[in-house]
């Protein structure tokens, strides 16, 4: 790749390749601004799952992390699914290896757990699950869970705790978390509240209980858009990954949107999401690599709980 190419050159080349490949570019809300602006669709995990299911493109270029591209491949086995950087992972996915979950379920087979698995997980973990959820539909998914089986919520204990509070359903939680969202603390958010006493606070449910208790609204990234648009507050503290503010500022102009700080820095960015760049997006469309490949048996096993989620979310 010619190192002298500008962002404008790359954008033009990416758009030309997209047309040539009959590709669609999907980007998560946590992607950097340049990628969000060139994508056909920007959204959260639930919205991206629906777009992946509905697309008629031959190629899906998924700008996010690996489990997201993997989910698109599970739904679309006949399509080529590529992602800019194969090493873009997820701390939540890493916190729950399939072999550990499988061993736990085997050791506790007599409990007959109903396994609700957050989409931030590997295909192998999804294959062990009864149903998948996202932060946007987790409450609905748990409300629909059978009442005659104990629920095991995998792998995000913070999201699981919030869903349990919202639904009144008792659950057991896997010991996992998003390393970005647990960096926010009550003290770091309170400092901004002290500076902007009239500010509203919207937080992602992957945050800890202490941070969620400070929030006026706890919701998925996609629902943050409506909250910010409808809030009477001019100042809004947004407690999630910092690149979400680009999407919010584009969709909700006129509000003073403040990135939630951590004790370590002024805002929190996911190192995995930042691994994707315009140059890597260009290369993955040019080379159709790195591509996601899955064993048919695992793909079919993982597809069933995903489709169950999509049906319950309509």
C-alpha positions in Angstrom: 0.0 0.0 0.0 1.4 3.4 -1.0 2.1 5.2 2.3 1.5 8.6 0.6 -2.2 7.9 0.0 -4.4 10.4 1.7 -7.7 9.6 3.5 -9.5 11.0 0.5 -7.7 8.6 -1.8 -8.5 5.7 0.5 -12.1 6.6 0.6 -12.4 6.8 -3.1 -10.6 3.4 -3.5 -12.7 1.8 -0.8 -15.9 3.0 -2.5 -14.7 1.7 -5.9 -13.8 -1.7 -4.4 -17.1 -1.8 -2.6 -19.0 -1.5 -5.9 -16.7 -3.9 -7.7 -17.1 -6.6 -4.9 -20.9 -5.9 -4.4 -19.9 -5.4 -0.8 -21.7 -3.8 2.2 -19.7 -2.0 4.9 -21.1 -2.4 8.4 -19.5 -0.5 11.3 -20.1 -0.6 15.0 -20.8 2.6 16.9 -17.3 2.3 18.5 -15.4 2.6 15.3 -13.4 5.7 14.5 -15.0 8.6 12.7 -13.5 7.9 9.3 -14.9 4.4 9.2 -18.3 5.4 10.5 -18.5 8.0 7.8 -17.8 5.5 4.9 -20.0 2.7 6.2 -23.4 1.8 4.7 -24.7 1.2 8.2 -23.5 2.2 11.7 -25.1 0.7 14.7 -25.0 -1.5 17.8 -24.7 -5.2 17.9 -28.5 -5.8 17.5 -28.9 -3.4 14.5 -25.8 -4.9 12.8 -27.1 -8.4 13.3 -30.3 -7.5 11.5 -28.4 -5.7 8.7 -26.2 -8.8 8.3 -29.3 -11.0 8.0 -31.0 -8.7 5.5 -28.1 -7.8 3.1 -28.1 -8.9 -0.5 -24.4 -8.1 -0.9 -22.0 -10.8 -1.8 -19.3 -9.5 0.6 -19.8 -8.2 4.1 -16.9 -6.0 5.4 -17.5 -5.9 9.1 -15.7 -3.0 10.9 -15.9 -4.0 14.5 -14.4 -6.9 16.4 -14.1 -10.5 15.5 -17.2 -11.9 17.2 -19.3 -9.5 15.2 -17.9 -10.6 11.9 -18.3 -14.2 13.1 -21.9 -13.6 13.9 -22.5 -12.2 10.3 -20.9 -15.4 8.9 -23.1 -17.6 11.0 -26.1 -15.9 9.6 -24.7 -15.7 6.0 -22.6 -18.8 5.3 -22.8 -18.3 1.6 -21.4 -14.8 1.8 -17.8 -13.7 2.1 -17.3 -12.0 5.4 -14.1 -10.0 6.0 -12.9 -7.8 8.8 -10.1 -5.2 8.6 -8.0 -6.7 11.4 -8.3 -10.3 12.5 -6.7 -9.5 15.8 -9.5 -7.1 16.8 -10.8 -9.2 19.8 -12.9 -8.5 22.9 -12.2 -8.8 26.6 -15.7 -10.2 27.2 -15.2 -12.9 24.6 -11.8 -13.7 26.1 -13.3 -14.0 29.6 -15.4 -17.0 28.6 -13.5 -19.7 26.7 -15.9 -22.3 25.2 -14.0 -25.2 27.0 -14.6 -23.5 30.4 -18.3 -22.9 29.8 -18.7 -26.5 28.4 -16.9 -27.9 31.5 -19.1 -25.8 33.8 -22.3 -26.9 32.1 -21.2 -30.6 32.2 -20.3 -30.4 35.9 -23.7 -28.8 36.7 -25.8 -30.8 34.2 -28.4 -31.6 36.8 -29.3 -27.9 37.1 -30.3 -27.8 33.4 -29.3 -24.2 33.0 -31.1 -22.0 30.4 -28.0 -20.2 29.0 -28.5 -16.6 27.9 -25.3 -15.5 26.2 -24.3 -12.0 25.4 -23.4 -11.6 21.7 -19.9 -10.6 22.8 -18.8 -14.2 22.7 -17.3 -16.7 20.3 -19.2 -19.0 17.9 -18.2 -21.9 20.1 -19.8 -20.3 23.2 -22.9 -19.4 21.2 -23.1 -23.0 20.1 -23.5 -24.0 23.8 -26.2 -21.4 24.4 -30.0 -21.5 24.4 -30.4 -17.9 23.2 -28.2 -14.9 22.4 -28.9 -11.3 23.5 -27.4 -7.8 23.0 -27.5 -4.9 25.4 -30.4 -3.6 23.4 -32.7 -6.6 23.8 -31.3 -8.4 26.9 -34.3 -7.5 29.0 -36.8 -8.8 26.4 -34.8 -12.0 26.0 -34.7 -12.7 29.7 -38.4 -11.9 30.1 -39.1 -14.5 27.5 -36.9 -17.2 29.2 -38.6 -20.2 30.7 -39.5 -20.0 34.4 -38.8 -23.7 35.1 -35.1 -23.5 34.5 -32.4 -21.5 36.3 -30.8 -18.8 34.1 -27.0 -18.6 33.5 -26.1 -15.3 32.0 -22.8 -15.4 30.1 -20.3 -13.7 30.1 -21.0 -10.1 31.3 -21.8 -10.0 35.0 -22.5 -6.2 34.9 -25.0 -6.4 32.1 -26.5 -9.5 33.7 -26.9 -7.8 37.0 -28.7 -4.9 35.4 -31.0 -7.2 33.5 -31.8 -9.1 36.6 -32.8 -5.8 38.3 -34.9 -4.8 35.4 -36.7 -8.1 35.0 -36.8 -9.3 38.6 -35.5 -12.6 37.3 -32.8 -14.3 39.5 -29.8 -15.4 37.5 -26.3 -16.7 37.9 -23.6 -14.7 36.2 -20.4 -15.7 34.5 -17.4 -13.8 35.9 -16.7 -11.6 32.9 -16.6 -7.9 32.0 -15.8 -5.3 29.4 -12.4 -3.8 30.3 -13.5 -0.4 28.9 -16.7 -0.1 30.8 -15.3 -1.1 34.1 -12.7 1.7 33.9 -15.5 4.2 34.6 -15.9 4.9 38.3 -18.5 6.7 40.4 -15.8 9.2 41.4 -14.7 9.9 37.8 -18.3 10.6 36.7 -19.1 12.6 39.8 -16.3 15.0 39.0 -17.9 15.9 35.7 -21.3 16.1 37.4 -19.8 18.6 39.9 -18.6 20.7 36.9 -22.0 20.4 35.1 -24.5 20.0 37.9 -27.4 20.2 35.4 -26.0 17.5 33.2 -27.9 14.3 32.4 -26.0 11.0 32.5 -26.6 8.1 30.1 -24.6 5.0 30.7 -24.1 1.6 29.1 -25.3 -1.4 31.1 -21.8 -2.9 30.9 -20.8 -0.3 33.5 -20.6 -1.3 37.2 -23.5 -0.9 39.5 -22.0 2.2 41.2 -21.8 4.0 37.8 -25.2 2.9 36.7 -26.7 4.3 39.9 -25.5 7.7 38.9 -27.1 7.5 35.5 -30.5 9.1 34.5 -30.7 6.4 31.8 -29.0 3.0 31.3 -29.3 1.7 27.8 -27.6 0.3 24.7 -25.6 2.6 22.4 -28.4 2.8 19.9 -31.0 3.9 22.5 -28.6 6.6 23.6 -29.4 8.5 20.5 -33.1 8.8 21.4 -32.2 9.7 25.0 -29.8 12.5 24.0 -32.3 13.8 21.4 -35.2 13.8 23.8 -33.5 14.9 27.0 -34.2 18.5 28.1 -30.7 18.8 29.4 -28.2 20.7 27.2 -25.3 18.9 28.8 -25.2 15.2 28.6 -22.4 12.9 30.0 -22.1 9.8 27.8 -20.6 6.9 29.7 -19.5 4.4 27.1 -16.7 4.0 24.6 -15.6 7.4 23.4 -16.2 6.9 19.6 -19.9 6.7 20.3 -19.8 10.5 20.6 -19.1 10.9 16.9 -22.3 9.1 16.1 -24.2 11.1 18.7 -22.9 14.4 17.6 -23.8 13.6 14.0 -27.4 12.5 14.9 -28.0 14.9 17.8 -26.5 18.3 16.9 -26.9 21.1 19.4 -26.2 19.2 22.6 -23.0 19.5 24.6 -22.1 15.8 24.7 -19.3 15.0 27.2 -17.3 11.8 27.1 -17.5 10.0 30.3 -14.0 10.1 31.9 -12.2 7.4 33.8 -9.8 7.8 36.7 -7.0 7.1 34.1 -7.9 9.4 31.2 -10.4 11.9 29.9 -12.3 9.3 27.9 -12.3 5.5 27.3 -11.4 4.0 24.0 -11.4 0.3 23.1 -8.0 -0.8 21.9 -9.6 -3.5 19.8 -12.0 -1.3 18.0 -9.1 1.1 17.3 -7.2 -1.6 15.5 -9.4 -1.1 12.4 -8.3 1.6 10.0 -9.3 2.9 6.6 -6.1 1.3 5.1 -7.0 -2.1 6.6 -10.5 -1.7 5.3 -9.2 -1.1 1.8 -6.9 -4.1 2.0 -9.5 -6.5 3.3 -11.8 -5.5 0.4 -9.0 -5.8 -2.1 -7.8 -9.1 -0.9 -11.0 -10.5 0.6 -8.9 -11.3 3.6 -8.9 -11.8 6.5 -12.0 -13.8 6.0 -14.1 -15.5 8.6 -14.4 -19.3 8.2 -16.4 -21.6 10.4 -17.0 -25.3 10.7 -20.5 -26.2 9.4 -21.5 -28.1 12.5 -20.4 -25.3 14.9 -22.0 -22.7 12.6 -25.4 -24.5 12.6 -25.2 -25.0 16.4 -24.4 -21.3 16.9 -27.0 -20.1 14.4 -30.0 -21.5 16.3 -29.7 -19.3 19.4 -28.9 -16.2 17.2 -32.1 -16.8 15.1 -34.0 -17.3 18.3 -32.8 -13.9 19.5 -33.7 -12.2 16.2 -37.2 -13.7 16.3 -37.8 -12.5 19.8 -36.5 -9.0 18.9 -38.9 -8.3 16.1 
